[in-house]
Amino acid sequence: MVDPQEEGTSSNKSLVERLDEAPRKILDYLSATAKNYIAHLIGIVISYWPQHNLAPLAFGIASECSDKDFLRYRDEAEPIAEEIFKNLAI
């Protein structure tokens, strides 16, 4: 996450300045990776059900879904998530 110095080059920033930037760079990397995986998953869903409008997913859990039901749905989805993860080329 901290950009290493290439051999024979100099940086305008000190090591402390570059280390200070590391937390932001790590968060940026994690955010980009999470977005990529979410987009991949939504692409898989659309490939099976292209006629469905998935835009409401952006708002989170459906308002009529209880926390208990959501946790059950999430638990039921976990083995499928594991299989999707295994098939990702990472």
N, C-alpha and C positions, 0 to 999 in steps of 0.2 A: 504494500500500500504506500510505502514511502519510496518515491522514485529513486532507484539506485543511481549513483554517478557512473557514467560510462568512463572507461579508462581513458586517460588523457584529456578529459574535459573538466571544466570548472563550472561551479554553480554560483548564481547570484545569491542563493539562499544558504544560510548556515544549516548545519545538521539539526540544531534546535528548532529552527524555523520549519524545516521539512518535517520533523517529528511532530511539531505542533499542528501541522496540516493532516496528519495521519488519521485522527478520529473522523474527520469530515470525509476523507477519501474512503475510509472503510464503510461508513454509512452510505455514501454514494454508490459504492460497489454492491453492497447488500440490497439497496433499493432497486438498482438496475437488474440484479439477478432475480429478485422476487417478482418484479414486473414481467420479466421474460418468462418465468415459470407460469405465472398466472395467465399470460397471453397464450402460452402453449396449451395449457389445460382448457381454456375457453375455445381455442381452435379445435381441440379434440371434440369437445361437446358439440360445436357447430357442425363438425364433419358428420356427426350422426343425426343431428336435428337442425338442419339449416333454416327451416321455416320458423323456428321459435325466436322470439325477441328476448335476448339475454341482457338487454340494457338494465332491467331492474336489479340485476345482480350487483351493480355498482353501488346500490343503496344499502347493501348488507342483508341481514336476515329479514325475511318477510315479517311484517308487524304482527300477523296472526300466528306466527310460530312461537311456541313457548321455548324457554331456555332448555327445559327438559327434553323436548322433542328435538331441538337443534343438536344437543349433545348426543342424543341417540343417532341422529342422521350422520353426524360427524364420525361417530364410532363405526357406523356401518360403512362409511366411505373410506375409512383408513386402509383396509386391505387393497382397495382399488387404487388409492393414492400410492401405496407401496409398489404396485405393479407398474403404474405410470412412471414412477421415479426410476425403477429398474430399466425401463425402456428409453429413458433420456440418454442422449449421447453426451455425457459429461466426463 
